[in-house]
Amino acid sequence: MPLPHLAVCLSGAILGICHTPQTPFRPWAPVQGGVCWIVNERGGFAPLDWEVENLQTCAARLEVVYLQRGRTVVGAFQGVYVYIDATMIAQAGRYGRPSQLIGPADRRKIDEDIRLLLEARAREKSGR
């Protein structure tokens, strides 16, 4: 950890600003065009989907995983981190704090569409 970052974390520890995803420094996120990445169980990046149009579409794909798992999901699209938890869908670069990517009203609509799609897939699998 670079010394200036360590000093910021130590001085900011009392304020609680040095925890993920708020950490002001992150390793590089994958930059390969059109690939939506997810952080796997070992902390590395794995491709979630290919030929993804944009950051918002990647966030929606990651939201599917969040709804299925019911826990925080971290991914990336073209060098930008995507964080999804119960409170927000956010984006962040290598430095800086996450900012809202998809607002609450849009998230509710996306979630409803995802749930309908998952229910339809489940009905197809069960043969109904």
C-alpha positions in Angstrom: 0.0 0.0 0.0 1.5 3.4 -1.0 2.5 5.5 2.0 0.1 8.4 1.3 -2.8 6.0 1.0 -1.8 4.3 4.3 -1.7 7.7 6.0 -5.2 8.6 4.6 -6.6 5.3 5.8 -5.0 5.6 9.2 -6.2 9.1 9.7 -9.6 8.3 8.2 -10.1 5.1 10.1 -11.9 7.0 12.9 -14.3 8.3 10.3 -14.8 4.9 8.7 -13.7 5.9 5.3 -11.3 3.0 4.6 -13.6 0.1 3.9 -14.8 -1.4 0.7 -16.3 -0.1 -1.5 -15.4 3.3 -0.2 -11.6 2.8 -0.4 -10.1 5.6 -2.5 -7.7 3.2 -4.3 -8.5 -0.1 -6.0 -6.5 -2.4 -8.2 -7.2 -2.0 -11.9 -10.5 -3.4 -13.1 -10.5 -5.3 -16.4 -10.8 -3.0 -19.5 -11.6 -5.5 -22.2 -14.4 -3.9 -24.3 -17.9 -5.4 -24.2 -17.2 -7.8 -21.3 -19.1 -7.7 -18.1 -16.9 -9.0 -15.3 -17.8 -10.4 -11.8 -15.5 -10.8 -8.8 -15.4 -14.5 -8.0 -15.0 -16.3 -4.7 -11.2 -16.0 -4.9 -11.3 -12.3 -5.4 -10.4 -12.4 -9.1 -12.4 -11.3 -12.1 -14.3 -13.8 -14.2 -16.3 -12.9 -17.3 -20.1 -12.9 -16.6 -21.3 -11.9 -20.1 -19.8 -11.0 -23.5 -20.9 -8.4 -26.1 -22.4 -6.2 -23.4 -23.5 -2.8 -24.8 -22.8 -0.4 -21.9 -22.2 0.0 -18.2 -25.9 0.1 -17.3 -26.5 -3.2 -19.1 -23.6 -4.8 -17.2 -25.1 -3.5 -14.0 -28.4 -5.1 -14.8 -26.6 -8.4 -15.5 -24.9 -8.1 -12.1 -28.2 -7.3 -10.5 -29.6 -10.7 -11.7 -26.7 -12.3 -9.8 -27.4 -10.1 -6.7 -31.1 -11.1 -6.7 -30.2 -14.8 -7.1 -27.5 -14.8 -4.4 -29.0 -12.2 -2.0 -25.7 -10.7 -1.1 -23.3 -8.0 -2.3 -22.0 -8.4 -5.9 -18.9 -6.6 -7.3 -18.1 -6.5 -11.0 -16.6 -4.3 -13.6 -17.1 -3.0 -17.1 -14.4 -1.5 -19.2 -12.3 -0.4 -16.3 -15.2 0.8 -14.1 -16.2 -1.0 -10.9 -19.9 -1.8 -10.3 -21.1 -2.4 -6.7 -24.4 -3.8 -5.9 -25.9 -4.3 -2.5 -29.3 -3.8 -0.8 -28.9 0.0 -0.8 -27.5 0.9 -4.2 -26.2 0.1 -7.6 -23.0 2.2 -7.8 -20.0 2.8 -10.1 -16.5 3.8 -9.2 -13.2 4.2 -11.0 -9.8 3.2 -9.6 -9.8 6.2 -7.3 -12.6 7.9 -5.6 -15.9 7.0 -3.9 -18.7 5.1 -5.6 -21.5 7.1 -7.1 -25.0 6.0 -7.9 -25.3 4.4 -11.3 -29.0 3.3 -11.3 -31.5 5.2 -9.2 -34.0 3.5 -6.9 -37.0 3.9 -9.2 -35.2 2.4 -12.1 -33.8 -0.3 -9.9 -37.3 -1.3 -8.8 -38.4 -1.6 -12.5 -35.3 -3.6 -13.4 -35.8 -5.9 -10.5 -39.5 -6.5 -11.4 -38.5 -7.3 -15.0 -35.7 -9.7 -13.8 -38.1 -11.4 -11.4 -40.7 -11.9 -14.2 -38.0 -13.3 -16.5 -36.7 -15.7 -13.8 -40.2 -16.9 -13.1 -40.8 -17.5 -16.8 -37.6 -19.5 -17.0 -38.5 -21.6 -14.0 -41.9 -22.3 -15.5 -40.2 -23.4 -18.8 -37.9 -25.7 -16.9 -40.8 -27.3 -15.0 -42.7 -27.8 -18.2 -45.7 -25.6 -17.5 
